[in-house]
C-alpha cells in the first residue's frame, strides 16, 4: 500500500521492479490471490491461564470472543469499548484507577480478523490488588450486559470513533495500513464516508444487544505475576 503524493502507475512500476529483483514477483497479472486459512478455526474456550514471573506487579487480560472484520456489529462494539474502558472517561478507568487507585493502568480493546475477533480488558496492578481489580472488571461486564450504556456514553463513543478515524487519515502510515488490510479481507475497502455513516447509525439498542451477547458468557483470563498474585487470581 502507498499513501501521499504518488501516481498509481509509478507505484506499480517501482513495486514490480523491487519484487522482480528479489525473485518474488511471481505471476503478478493473475489478480489477487484467494484468501487462505493457515489453520483450522479454533473453538473459543473460557478458562484461566496463570503465568509465574518474578515481577513486582501483576498484569492481566480478561476477554471474550467477538466479531469478524466485516461484521456490521463491530461499530456497536466500538462504542461499547469506548464506554467500558476506551479512554480516560470510561467506566473502568474512572472507577478502578481514578476513584479507587487500584491499578497503574486499565483499559479495554477489541480486534477484528478475517473470521473472528475479540473484546478484552487489560491492566496492571500491585499483586495484592489483582483480585479486587478483576472483580470490578467482571462486575462491569455483568452490569453492561444487563442494562447497556447511557445516551451520553453512546454520543461520546461515537465521537471517539469518528475522531480516531478522521485523525488517522492525517498519517500516511495509517492510510497505508487501512488500504493494505482492506485488500486482505473479503469485502474490499470501505470508504471513510461509509464508516462514518455506520458509526452515526449505532443506537443504544445496538450496543445493548452486543453487550448482552458478548459479556454474558464466562470470559477467558490470563494473569502474569508473582506466585502470591496467581494464587489469589485462581480462587
C-alpha atoms as an extended CHARMM CRD file, in Angstrom:
* protein
*
       235  EXT
         1         1  UNK       CA              0.0000000000        0.0000000000        0.0000000000  PROA      1               0.0000000000
         2         2  UNK       CA              1.0790000000        3.5830000000       -0.5550000000  PROA      2               0.0000000000
         3         3  UNK       CA             -0.2420000000        6.9630000000        0.5290000000  PROA      3               0.0000000000
         4         4  UNK       CA              0.7740000000       10.5050000000       -0.3220000000  PROA      4               0.0000000000
         5         5  UNK       CA              1.6440000000       12.4550000000       -3.4540000000  PROA      5               0.0000000000
         6         6  UNK       CA              2.1860000000        9.3970000000       -5.6350000000  PROA      6               0.0000000000
         7         7  UNK       CA              0.9030000000        8.1990000000       -9.0030000000  PROA      7               0.0000000000
         8         8  UNK       CA             -0.5950000000        4.7160000000       -9.1170000000  PROA      8               0.0000000000
         9         9  UNK       CA              1.2760000000        3.6920000000      -12.2630000000  PROA      9               0.0000000000
        10        10  UNK       CA              4.5830000000        4.8200000000      -10.7840000000  PROA      10              0.0000000000
        11        11  UNK       CA              3.9770000000        2.8650000000       -7.5810000000  PROA      11              0.0000000000
        12        12  UNK       CA              3.1080000000       -0.2740000000       -9.5650000000  PROA      12              0.0000000000
        13        13  UNK       CA              6.2500000000        0.1040000000      -11.6630000000  PROA      13              0.0000000000
        14        14  UNK       CA              8.5040000000        0.5170000000       -8.6250000000  PROA      14              0.0000000000
        15        15  UNK       CA              6.8950000000       -2.3850000000       -6.7650000000  PROA      15              0.0000000000
        16        16  UNK       CA              7.2380000000       -4.6760000000       -9.7750000000  PROA      16              0.0000000000
        17        17  UNK       CA             10.8940000000       -3.7040000000      -10.1370000000  PROA      17              0.0000000000
        18        18  UNK       CA             11.6570000000       -4.3110000000       -6.4550000000  PROA      18              0.0000000000
        19        19  UNK       CA              9.8300000000       -7.6460000000       -6.2780000000  PROA      19              0.0000000000
        20        20  UNK       CA             11.3700000000       -8.8490000000       -9.5430000000  PROA      20              0.0000000000
        21        21  UNK       CA             14.8600000000       -8.0530000000       -8.2550000000  PROA      21              0.0000000000
        22        22  UNK       CA             14.1180000000      -10.1520000000       -5.1720000000  PROA      22              0.0000000000
        23        23  UNK       CA             12.7300000000      -13.0180000000       -7.2460000000  PROA      23              0.0000000000
        24        24  UNK       CA              9.3530000000      -12.6560000000       -5.5470000000  PROA      24              0.0000000000
        25        25  UNK       CA              7.2030000000      -11.2140000000       -8.3080000000  PROA      25              0.0000000000
        26        26  UNK       CA              5.5470000000      -14.4600000000       -9.3970000000  PROA      26              0.0000000000
        27        27  UNK       CA              2.5120000000      -14.1230000000      -11.6420000000  PROA      27              0.0000000000
        28        28  UNK       CA              1.5280000000      -10.5760000000      -10.7400000000  PROA      28              0.0000000000
        29        29  UNK       CA             -1.0110000000      -10.3190000000      -13.5710000000  PROA      29              0.0000000000
        30        30  UNK       CA             -3.3080000000      -13.0540000000      -12.2910000000  PROA      30              0.0000000000
        31        31  UNK       CA             -5.0640000000      -10.7100000000       -9.8340000000  PROA      31              0.0000000000
        32        32  UNK       CA             -5.4980000000      -11.0340000000       -6.0690000000  PROA      32              0.0000000000
        33        33  UNK       CA             -4.8470000000      -14.4770000000       -4.6270000000  PROA      33              0.0000000000
        34        34  UNK       CA             -7.6490000000      -16.2530000000       -2.8230000000  PROA      34              0.0000000000
        35        35  UNK       CA             -7.6590000000      -15.8520000000        0.9390000000  PROA      35              0.0000000000
        36        36  UNK       CA             -6.1560000000      -18.9390000000        2.5620000000  PROA      36              0.0000000000
        37        37  UNK       CA             -6.6660000000      -20.2860000000        6.0170000000  PROA      37              0.0000000000
        38        38  UNK       CA             -3.3470000000      -21.0790000000        7.6250000000  PROA      38              0.0000000000
        39        39  UNK       CA             -5.0100000000      -23.0370000000       10.4120000000  PROA      39              0.0000000000
        40        40  UNK       CA             -8.3430000000      -24.5840000000       11.2250000000  PROA      40              0.0000000000
        41        41  UNK       CA            -10.7540000000      -22.4390000000       13.2510000000  PROA      41              0.0000000000
        42        42  UNK       CA            -10.3880000000      -22.9600000000       16.9830000000  PROA      42              0.0000000000
        43        43  UNK       CA            -13.4480000000      -23.1910000000       19.1690000000  PROA      43              0.0000000000
        44        44  UNK       CA            -13.4070000000      -20.4270000000       21.8120000000  PROA      44              0.0000000000
        45        45  UNK       CA            -12.7690000000      -21.6950000000       25.3290000000  PROA      45              0.0000000000
        46        46  UNK       CA            -13.1350000000      -19.9800000000       28.6480000000  PROA      46              0.0000000000
        47        47  UNK       CA            -10.7560000000      -20.6840000000       31.4810000000  PROA      47              0.0000000000
        48        48  UNK       CA             -7.7790000000      -19.2630000000       33.3230000000  PROA      48              0.0000000000
        49        49  UNK       CA             -4.0860000000      -19.1790000000       32.3830000000  PROA      49              0.0000000000
        50        50  UNK       CA             -1.6320000000      -18.2860000000       35.1450000000  PROA      50              0.0000000000
        51        51  UNK       CA              1.9890000000      -17.4990000000       34.2590000000  PROA      51              0.0000000000
        52        52  UNK       CA              4.5490000000      -17.0970000000       37.0370000000  PROA      52              0.0000000000
        53        53  UNK       CA              7.0130000000      -14.2200000000       36.6870000000  PROA      53              0.0000000000
        54        54  UNK       CA              9.1140000000      -12.6770000000       39.4890000000  PROA      54              0.0000000000
        55        55  UNK       CA              7.5870000000       -9.2400000000       38.8900000000  PROA      55              0.0000000000
        56        56  UNK       CA              6.7060000000       -6.5610000000       41.3990000000  PROA      56              0.0000000000
        57        57  UNK       CA              3.3050000000       -6.1960000000       39.7620000000  PROA      57              0.0000000000
        58        58  UNK       CA              0.6360000000       -8.3200000000       38.0920000000  PROA      58              0.0000000000
        59        59  UNK       CA             -0.7350000000       -7.8880000000       34.5870000000  PROA      59              0.0000000000
        60        60  UNK       CA             -3.8850000000       -9.4690000000       33.2220000000  PROA      60              0.0000000000
        61        61  UNK       CA             -6.1640000000       -9.8080000000       30.2120000000  PROA      61              0.0000000000
        62        62  UNK       CA             -9.8350000000      -10.7290000000       30.5990000000  PROA      62              0.0000000000
        63        63  UNK       CA            -11.5900000000      -11.3040000000       27.2890000000  PROA      63              0.0000000000
        64        64  UNK       CA            -14.3560000000      -12.8580000000       25.2270000000  PROA      64              0.0000000000
        65        65  UNK       CA            -14.7670000000      -13.8300000000       21.5490000000  PROA      65              0.0000000000
        66        66  UNK       CA            -16.2920000000      -11.1070000000       19.3880000000  PROA      66              0.0000000000
        67        67  UNK       CA            -16.8580000000      -10.2520000000       15.7270000000  PROA      67              0.0000000000
        68        68  UNK       CA            -15.0140000000      -10.6100000000       12.4440000000  PROA      68              0.0000000000
        69        69  UNK       CA            -13.6990000000       -7.6550000000       10.4690000000  PROA      69              0.0000000000
        70        70  UNK       CA            -16.7020000000       -7.3890000000        8.1520000000  PROA      70              0.0000000000
        71        71  UNK       CA            -19.3990000000       -7.9220000000       10.7660000000  PROA      71              0.0000000000
        72        72  UNK       CA            -21.6110000000       -4.7960000000       10.9070000000  PROA      72              0.0000000000
        73        73  UNK       CA            -21.8860000000       -5.1750000000       14.6860000000  PROA      73              0.0000000000
        74        74  UNK       CA            -18.2600000000       -4.1030000000       15.0220000000  PROA      74              0.0000000000
        75        75  UNK       CA            -19.3450000000       -0.4580000000       15.0620000000  PROA      75              0.0000000000
        76        76  UNK       CA            -21.6070000000       -1.0270000000       18.0700000000  PROA      76              0.0000000000
        77        77  UNK       CA            -18.7480000000       -2.9440000000       19.6870000000  PROA      77              0.0000000000
        78        78  UNK       CA            -16.5030000000        0.0760000000       19.1350000000  PROA      78              0.0000000000
        79        79  UNK       CA            -18.9570000000        2.2780000000       21.0260000000  PROA      79              0.0000000000
        80        80  UNK       CA            -19.2220000000       -0.3350000000       23.7890000000  PROA      80              0.0000000000
        81        81  UNK       CA            -15.4430000000       -0.4800000000       24.0330000000  PROA      81              0.0000000000
        82        82  UNK       CA            -15.2330000000        3.2990000000       24.4160000000  PROA      82              0.0000000000
        83        83  UNK       CA            -17.7390000000        3.2340000000       27.2780000000  PROA      83              0.0000000000
        84        84  UNK       CA            -16.2240000000        0.2930000000       29.1540000000  PROA      84              0.0000000000
        85        85  UNK       CA            -12.5190000000        1.0680000000       29.0240000000  PROA      85              0.0000000000
        86        86  UNK       CA            -11.5930000000        3.0230000000       25.9220000000  PROA      86              0.0000000000
        87        87  UNK       CA            -10.2450000000        6.2090000000       27.4410000000  PROA      87              0.0000000000
        88        88  UNK       CA             -9.9810000000        8.4260000000       30.4950000000  PROA      88              0.0000000000
        89        89  UNK       CA            -13.7530000000        8.9720000000       30.5860000000  PROA      89              0.0000000000
        90        90  UNK       CA            -14.5320000000        5.2450000000       30.5030000000  PROA      90              0.0000000000
        91        91  UNK       CA            -16.1390000000        3.3430000000       33.3460000000  PROA      91              0.0000000000
        92        92  UNK       CA            -13.2010000000        1.1290000000       34.2470000000  PROA      92              0.0000000000
        93        93  UNK       CA            -10.6400000000        3.9300000000       34.1320000000  PROA      93              0.0000000000
        94        94  UNK       CA            -12.7230000000        6.2030000000       36.3530000000  PROA      94              0.0000000000
        95        95  UNK       CA            -13.7230000000        3.5250000000       38.8630000000  PROA      95              0.0000000000
        96        96  UNK       CA            -10.5580000000        1.4320000000       39.1510000000  PROA      96              0.0000000000
        97        97  UNK       CA             -7.7700000000        3.9320000000       38.5680000000  PROA      97              0.0000000000
        98        98  UNK       CA             -9.1550000000        7.3500000000       39.4400000000  PROA      98              0.0000000000
        99        99  UNK       CA            -11.6040000000        6.6770000000       42.2820000000  PROA      99              0.0000000000
       100       100  UNK       CA            -10.0330000000        3.6270000000       43.9200000000  PROA      100             0.0000000000
       101       101  UNK       CA             -6.3940000000        3.8520000000       42.8290000000  PROA      101             0.0000000000
       102       102  UNK       CA             -6.1890000000        0.0820000000       42.4170000000  PROA      102             0.0000000000
       103       103  UNK       CA             -4.3170000000       -0.1480000000       39.1140000000  PROA      103             0.0000000000
       104       104  UNK       CA             -1.4730000000        1.5250000000       37.2560000000  PROA      104             0.0000000000
       105       105  UNK       CA             -3.4310000000        1.0920000000       34.0520000000  PROA      105             0.0000000000
       106       106  UNK       CA             -6.7210000000       -0.4580000000       32.9890000000  PROA      106             0.0000000000
       107       107  UNK       CA             -8.3000000000       -0.3000000000       29.5590000000  PROA      107             0.0000000000
       108       108  UNK       CA            -10.4400000000       -2.2600000000       27.1120000000  PROA      108             0.0000000000
       109       109  UNK       CA             -9.8040000000       -3.0090000000       23.4620000000  PROA      109             0.0000000000
       110       110  UNK       CA            -11.2020000000       -5.0050000000       20.5680000000  PROA      110             0.0000000000
       111       111  UNK       CA             -9.7330000000       -6.5090000000       17.4330000000  PROA      111             0.0000000000
       112       112  UNK       CA            -11.2980000000       -7.9170000000       14.2850000000  PROA      112             0.0000000000
       113       113  UNK       CA             -9.7960000000      -10.5030000000       11.9440000000  PROA      113             0.0000000000
       114       114  UNK       CA            -10.9790000000      -12.3170000000        8.8000000000  PROA      114             0.0000000000
       115       115  UNK       CA            -13.2790000000      -14.7670000000       10.5570000000  PROA      115             0.0000000000
       116       116  UNK       CA            -13.2180000000      -13.8830000000       14.2350000000  PROA      116             0.0000000000
       117       117  UNK       CA            -12.4090000000      -11.1890000000       16.7710000000  PROA      117             0.0000000000
       118       118  UNK       CA            -12.2410000000      -10.4540000000       20.4750000000  PROA      118             0.0000000000
       119       119  UNK       CA            -13.0720000000       -7.9020000000       23.1360000000  PROA      119             0.0000000000
       120       120  UNK       CA            -10.9440000000       -7.6950000000       26.2610000000  PROA      120             0.0000000000
       121       121  UNK       CA             -9.9070000000       -5.7080000000       29.2960000000  PROA      121             0.0000000000
       122       122  UNK       CA             -6.2510000000       -5.4770000000       30.3020000000  PROA      122             0.0000000000
       123       123  UNK       CA             -4.4610000000       -3.8770000000       33.2110000000  PROA      123             0.0000000000
       124       124  UNK       CA             -1.5450000000       -3.8060000000       35.5890000000  PROA      124             0.0000000000
       125       125  UNK       CA             -1.6460000000       -3.5190000000       39.3680000000  PROA      125             0.0000000000
       126       126  UNK       CA              0.0430000000       -4.4820000000       42.6200000000  PROA      126             0.0000000000
       127       127  UNK       CA             -0.1970000000       -8.2540000000       43.1550000000  PROA      127             0.0000000000
       128       128  UNK       CA             -2.3100000000       -7.8590000000       46.2830000000  PROA      128             0.0000000000
       129       129  UNK       CA             -4.8730000000       -5.8240000000       44.3120000000  PROA      129             0.0000000000
       130       130  UNK       CA             -5.3800000000       -8.2040000000       41.3940000000  PROA      130             0.0000000000
       131       131  UNK       CA             -8.4450000000       -9.9290000000       42.8600000000  PROA      131             0.0000000000
       132       132  UNK       CA            -10.1580000000       -6.5970000000       43.5560000000  PROA      132             0.0000000000
       133       133  UNK       CA             -9.4060000000       -5.2820000000       40.0660000000  PROA      133             0.0000000000
       134       134  UNK       CA            -10.6070000000       -8.4480000000       38.3540000000  PROA      134             0.0000000000
       135       135  UNK       CA            -13.7570000000       -8.4150000000       40.4640000000  PROA      135             0.0000000000
       136       136  UNK       CA            -14.5710000000       -4.8640000000       39.3950000000  PROA      136             0.0000000000
       137       137  UNK       CA            -13.9660000000       -5.7370000000       35.7340000000  PROA      137             0.0000000000
       138       138  UNK       CA            -16.2870000000       -8.7330000000       35.9640000000  PROA      138             0.0000000000
       139       139  UNK       CA            -18.8890000000       -6.6160000000       37.7550000000  PROA      139             0.0000000000
       140       140  UNK       CA            -18.7850000000       -4.0580000000       34.9530000000  PROA      140             0.0000000000
       141       141  UNK       CA            -19.1410000000       -6.7820000000       32.3320000000  PROA      141             0.0000000000
       142       142  UNK       CA            -22.2680000000       -8.0310000000       34.1110000000  PROA      142             0.0000000000
       143       143  UNK       CA            -23.6730000000       -4.5260000000       34.5990000000  PROA      143             0.0000000000
       144       144  UNK       CA            -23.2690000000       -3.5080000000       30.9660000000  PROA      144             0.0000000000
       145       145  UNK       CA            -24.6560000000       -6.8390000000       29.7670000000  PROA      145             0.0000000000
       146       146  UNK       CA            -27.7510000000       -6.2710000000       31.9100000000  PROA      146             0.0000000000
       147       147  UNK       CA            -28.5440000000       -2.5920000000       31.2900000000  PROA      147             0.0000000000
       148       148  UNK       CA            -26.3490000000       -1.3690000000       28.4130000000  PROA      148             0.0000000000
       149       149  UNK       CA            -24.8390000000        2.1240000000       28.3530000000  PROA      149             0.0000000000
       150       150  UNK       CA            -26.2180000000        5.6410000000       28.7010000000  PROA      150             0.0000000000
       151       151  UNK       CA            -27.1020000000        8.0290000000       25.8810000000  PROA      151             0.0000000000
       152       152  UNK       CA            -24.2040000000       10.2480000000       26.9320000000  PROA      152             0.0000000000
       153       153  UNK       CA            -21.8160000000        7.2890000000       26.6250000000  PROA      153             0.0000000000
       154       154  UNK       CA            -23.2780000000        6.4930000000       23.2050000000  PROA      154             0.0000000000
       155       155  UNK       CA            -22.6300000000       10.0160000000       21.9170000000  PROA      155             0.0000000000
       156       156  UNK       CA            -19.1750000000       10.1470000000       23.4600000000  PROA      156             0.0000000000
       157       157  UNK       CA            -18.2680000000        6.7580000000       21.9990000000  PROA      157             0.0000000000
       158       158  UNK       CA            -19.4640000000        7.7250000000       18.5350000000  PROA      158             0.0000000000
       159       159  UNK       CA            -17.4250000000       10.9090000000       18.7280000000  PROA      159             0.0000000000
       160       160  UNK       CA            -14.3660000000        8.9580000000       19.8240000000  PROA      160             0.0000000000
       161       161  UNK       CA            -14.6910000000        6.5450000000       16.8950000000  PROA      161             0.0000000000
       162       162  UNK       CA            -15.2420000000        9.3480000000       14.3930000000  PROA      162             0.0000000000
       163       163  UNK       CA            -12.3040000000       11.3130000000       15.7390000000  PROA      163             0.0000000000
       164       164  UNK       CA             -9.9800000000        8.3180000000       15.6570000000  PROA      164             0.0000000000
       165       165  UNK       CA            -10.9430000000        7.5220000000       12.0810000000  PROA      165             0.0000000000
       166       166  UNK       CA            -10.5270000000       11.0680000000       10.7850000000  PROA      166             0.0000000000
       167       167  UNK       CA             -7.3220000000       11.7500000000       12.7300000000  PROA      167             0.0000000000
       168       168  UNK       CA             -5.8560000000        8.5530000000       11.3240000000  PROA      168             0.0000000000
       169       169  UNK       CA             -6.2250000000        9.9660000000        7.8320000000  PROA      169             0.0000000000
       170       170  UNK       CA             -3.6140000000       12.6090000000        8.6580000000  PROA      170             0.0000000000
       171       171  UNK       CA             -0.9160000000        9.9450000000        8.9560000000  PROA      171             0.0000000000
       172       172  UNK       CA              0.3770000000        8.2780000000        5.7900000000  PROA      172             0.0000000000
       173       173  UNK       CA              1.2100000000        5.0870000000        7.6720000000  PROA      173             0.0000000000
       174       174  UNK       CA             -2.3510000000        4.7630000000        8.9410000000  PROA      174             0.0000000000
       175       175  UNK       CA             -3.7310000000        5.2870000000        5.4450000000  PROA      175             0.0000000000
       176       176  UNK       CA             -1.4160000000        2.6090000000        4.0720000000  PROA      176             0.0000000000
       177       177  UNK       CA             -2.3530000000        0.1590000000        6.8070000000  PROA      177             0.0000000000
       178       178  UNK       CA             -6.0450000000        0.7430000000        6.1660000000  PROA      178             0.0000000000
       179       179  UNK       CA             -5.6100000000        0.1240000000        2.4430000000  PROA      179             0.0000000000
       180       180  UNK       CA             -3.4830000000       -2.9650000000        2.9740000000  PROA      180             0.0000000000
       181       181  UNK       CA             -5.8550000000       -4.5660000000        5.4570000000  PROA      181             0.0000000000
       182       182  UNK       CA             -8.7780000000       -3.9600000000        3.1270000000  PROA      182             0.0000000000
       183       183  UNK       CA             -7.0380000000       -5.9990000000        0.4290000000  PROA      183             0.0000000000
       184       184  UNK       CA             -6.5650000000       -8.9460000000        2.7810000000  PROA      184             0.0000000000
       185       185  UNK       CA            -10.1850000000       -9.4990000000        3.7820000000  PROA      185             0.0000000000
       186       186  UNK       CA            -13.4180000000      -10.0900000000        1.8450000000  PROA      186             0.0000000000
       187       187  UNK       CA            -15.4980000000       -7.0400000000        1.0550000000  PROA      187             0.0000000000
       188       188  UNK       CA            -12.7280000000       -4.7060000000       -0.0480000000  PROA      188             0.0000000000
       189       189  UNK       CA            -12.2210000000       -1.1100000000        1.0020000000  PROA      189             0.0000000000
       190       190  UNK       CA            -14.9890000000        0.6650000000        2.8820000000  PROA      190             0.0000000000
       191       191  UNK       CA            -14.8520000000        4.4050000000        2.3110000000  PROA      191             0.0000000000
       192       192  UNK       CA            -14.3990000000        6.8580000000        5.1470000000  PROA      192             0.0000000000
       193       193  UNK       CA            -17.8690000000        8.2380000000        4.4440000000  PROA      193             0.0000000000
       194       194  UNK       CA            -19.4090000000        4.7700000000        4.7440000000  PROA      194             0.0000000000
       195       195  UNK       CA            -17.5770000000        4.1170000000        8.0010000000  PROA      195             0.0000000000
       196       196  UNK       CA            -18.6860000000        7.4500000000        9.4740000000  PROA      196             0.0000000000
       197       197  UNK       CA            -22.2810000000        6.7520000000        8.4610000000  PROA      197             0.0000000000
       198       198  UNK       CA            -22.1400000000        3.3270000000       10.1300000000  PROA      198             0.0000000000
       199       199  UNK       CA            -20.8010000000        4.8890000000       13.3330000000  PROA      199             0.0000000000
       200       200  UNK       CA            -23.5270000000        7.5420000000       13.3210000000  PROA      200             0.0000000000
       201       201  UNK       CA            -26.3230000000        4.9860000000       12.9610000000  PROA      201             0.0000000000
       202       202  UNK       CA            -25.3440000000        2.9370000000       16.0400000000  PROA      202             0.0000000000
       203       203  UNK       CA            -28.1770000000        3.0100000000       18.5960000000  PROA      203             0.0000000000
       204       204  UNK       CA            -28.4530000000        2.2740000000       22.2990000000  PROA      204             0.0000000000
       205       205  UNK       CA            -30.3020000000       -0.9160000000       21.4070000000  PROA      205             0.0000000000
       206       206  UNK       CA            -27.4510000000       -1.9800000000       19.1100000000  PROA      206             0.0000000000
       207       207  UNK       CA            -24.9020000000       -1.5480000000       21.8890000000  PROA      207             0.0000000000
       208       208  UNK       CA            -27.1510000000       -3.2780000000       24.4280000000  PROA      208             0.0000000000
       209       209  UNK       CA            -27.5710000000       -6.2820000000       22.1270000000  PROA      209             0.0000000000
       210       210  UNK       CA            -23.8130000000       -6.5790000000       21.5990000000  PROA      210             0.0000000000
       211       211  UNK       CA            -23.1150000000       -6.2190000000       25.3200000000  PROA      211             0.0000000000
       212       212  UNK       CA            -25.7030000000       -8.8310000000       26.2470000000  PROA      212             0.0000000000
       213       213  UNK       CA            -24.3680000000      -11.2990000000       23.6910000000  PROA      213             0.0000000000
       214       214  UNK       CA            -20.6550000000      -10.8890000000       24.3790000000  PROA      214             0.0000000000
       215       215  UNK       CA            -20.4880000000      -10.1140000000       28.0810000000  PROA      215             0.0000000000
       216       216  UNK       CA            -22.9840000000      -12.6540000000       29.3770000000  PROA      216             0.0000000000
       217       217  UNK       CA            -20.5460000000      -15.5230000000       28.7740000000  PROA      217             0.0000000000
       218       218  UNK       CA            -17.7120000000      -16.5790000000       31.0710000000  PROA      218             0.0000000000
       219       219  UNK       CA            -14.5640000000      -14.7280000000       29.9250000000  PROA      219             0.0000000000
       220       220  UNK       CA            -11.0980000000      -16.1670000000       29.4800000000  PROA      220             0.0000000000
       221       221  UNK       CA             -8.4890000000      -14.8620000000       31.9250000000  PROA      221             0.0000000000
       222       222  UNK       CA             -4.6990000000      -14.7050000000       31.6940000000  PROA      222             0.0000000000
       223       223  UNK       CA             -2.5910000000      -13.3460000000       34.5650000000  PROA      223             0.0000000000
       224       224  UNK       CA              1.1750000000      -12.8360000000       34.7410000000  PROA      224             0.0000000000
       225       225  UNK       CA              2.7980000000      -12.1300000000       38.0840000000  PROA      225             0.0000000000
       226       226  UNK       CA              4.4190000000      -13.4770000000       41.2460000000  PROA      226             0.0000000000
       227       227  UNK       CA              3.1070000000      -16.7020000000       42.8240000000  PROA      227             0.0000000000
       228       228  UNK       CA              1.0840000000      -14.9270000000       45.5210000000  PROA      228             0.0000000000
       229       229  UNK       CA             -0.8980000000      -12.9510000000       42.9470000000  PROA      229             0.0000000000
       230       230  UNK       CA             -1.5700000000      -16.0510000000       40.8930000000  PROA      230             0.0000000000
       231       231  UNK       CA             -2.8510000000      -17.9910000000       43.8790000000  PROA      231             0.0000000000
       232       232  UNK       CA             -5.3300000000      -15.2000000000       44.5860000000  PROA      232             0.0000000000
       233       233  UNK       CA             -6.3880000000      -14.8840000000       40.9420000000  PROA      233             0.0000000000
       234       234  UNK       CA             -7.0350000000      -18.6110000000       40.7050000000  PROA      234             0.0000000000
       235       235  UNK       CA             -9.6040000000      -18.5300000000       43.5040000000  PROA      235             0.0000000000
